[in-house]
Amino acid sequence: MSLLTLDHMKTDIGQYAVLHDVSLEVPEGGVFVLLGRNGAGKTTTLRSIMGLWKPSPGTVRFDGTDLTGLHTADIARRGIAYVPENMGIFGNLTVEENLILATDKGRFDQTRLKRITTLFPALERFWTKQAWSLSGGQKQMLSVARAIVEPRRLILIDEPTKGLAPAIVAAMAEAFTEISREATLLLVEQNFHFARSIGRDMAVIDDGRVVHSSSMADFAADKPLQDRLLGLS
Ligand SMILES: Nc1ncnc2c1ncn2[C@@H]1O[C@H](COP(=O)(O)OP(=O)(O)OP(=O)(O)O)[C@@H](O)[C@H]1O
């Protein structure tokens, strides 16, 4: 059984029909990558899963339970974390305070904290610094760290490599591969090189519809298909 199933999801934003027909099966474990051109509907798909937009009709099933219509907080409590494109961190709070706020009970599980600082050593170095003073890559690390400060089964991450230097992207790839040993990652990504280096499964959204879904290996081997769906050359 898939961990997450989107079944013919359609989402309107105000008067605009943005998602027309999004169906996806995300298996448990590993990294699933959602690709597609700008404005295709990838962010709207993540927001619809989190209940930030209300899909109708269509269903979102997570671990066998229908999430459709639940409040975002209830969806999060079931074990889904969301790292939005703007990262959702608090610039005037320290790294420590940003992480504490993401815990369920206002205190760290020391084993998890150790794991986070091992994955992202920069966060330990800048522990007492305000988040605004971090580099772009460090901010992105903090935003991902907030998502894993409690155990989660599914983590939705929107464009984690946007604007990052190649060395940071490589560090992200390693961290995501490690995180995907304990949680399923659903990534929206524009950087196809990064996506293919970590993705096990993938789908392409175009104009609010899933137009392709396969293993990443199959998609990566099909240049004409990449060119047609993503405009890569
Ligand atoms: N709040 C909104 N009001 C109206 N239209 C919106 C809103 N948010 C998104 N849209 C429109 O919905 C479509 C899909 O947007 P979405 O952000 O989901 O695309 P995306 O695939 O994530 O693209 P990008 O890579 O540019 O972020 C776009 O045409 C966008 O203009």
The ligand as a Tripos MOL2 file, in Angstrom:
@<TRIPOS>MOLECULE
LIG
   31    33     1     0     0
SMALL
NO_CHARGES

@<TRIPOS>ATOM
      1 N1         -2.8180   32.5330   -4.4240 N.pl3     1 LIG1
      2 C1         -2.9940   32.3540   -5.7270 C.ar      1 LIG1
      3 N2         -3.9610   33.0150   -6.4030 N.ar      1 LIG1
      4 C2         -4.1470   32.8290   -7.7270 C.ar      1 LIG1
      5 N3         -3.4070   31.9870   -8.4920 N.ar      1 LIG1
      6 C3         -2.4370   31.3170   -7.8750 C.ar      1 LIG1
      7 C4         -2.1650   31.4470   -6.4750 C.ar      1 LIG1
      8 N4         -1.1270   30.6260   -6.1570 N.ar      1 LIG1
      9 C5         -0.7650   30.0330   -7.3050 C.ar      1 LIG1
     10 N5         -1.5450   30.4430   -8.3300 N.ar      1 LIG1
     11 C6         -1.4160   30.0290   -9.7330 C.3       1 LIG1
     12 O1         -1.5060   28.6250   -9.7950 O.3       1 LIG1
     13 C7         -0.6340   28.0980  -10.7690 C.3       1 LIG1
     14 C8          0.2430   27.0400  -10.1180 C.3       1 LIG1
     15 O2          1.0800   27.6570   -9.1380 O.3       1 LIG1
     16 P1          2.1110   26.8090   -8.2700 P.3       1 LIG1
     17 O3          2.7950   27.7750   -7.3500 O.co2     1 LIG1
     18 O4          1.4280   25.6350   -7.6890 O.co2     1 LIG1
     19 O5          3.1170   26.3010   -9.3980 O.3       1 LIG1
     20 P2          4.5290   25.6190   -9.2740 P.3       1 LIG1
     21 O6          4.5250   24.4510  -10.1880 O.co2     1 LIG1
     22 O7          4.8710   25.3830   -7.8510 O.co2     1 LIG1
     23 O8          5.4700   26.7330   -9.9020 O.3       1 LIG1
     24 P3          6.8100   27.4460   -9.3940 P.3       1 LIG1
     25 O9          7.8800   26.5130   -9.7260 O.co2     1 LIG1
     26 O10         6.8410   28.6910  -10.2350 O.co2     1 LIG1
     27 O11         6.6570   27.7200   -7.9210 O.co2     1 LIG1
     28 C9          0.1430   29.2650  -11.3310 C.3       1 LIG1
     29 O12        -0.4610   29.6500  -12.5470 O.3       1 LIG1
     30 C10        -0.0400   30.3450  -10.2920 C.3       1 LIG1
     31 O13        -0.0120   31.6220  -10.8810 O.3       1 LIG1
@<TRIPOS>BOND
     1     1     2 1
     2     2     3 ar
     3     2     7 ar
     4     3     4 ar
     5     4     5 ar
     6     5     6 ar
     7     6     7 ar
     8     6    10 ar
     9     7     8 ar
    10     8     9 ar
    11     9    10 ar
    12    10    11 1
    13    11    12 1
    14    11    30 1
    15    12    13 1
    16    13    14 1
    17    13    28 1
    18    14    15 1
    19    15    16 1
    20    16    17 2
    21    16    18 1
    22    16    19 1
    23    19    20 1
    24    20    21 2
    25    20    22 1
    26    20    23 1
    27    23    24 1
    28    24    25 2
    29    24    26 1
    30    24    27 1
    31    28    29 1
    32    28    30 1
    33    30    31 1
@<TRIPOS>SUBSTRUCTURE
     1 LIG1         1 GROUP 0 **** ****
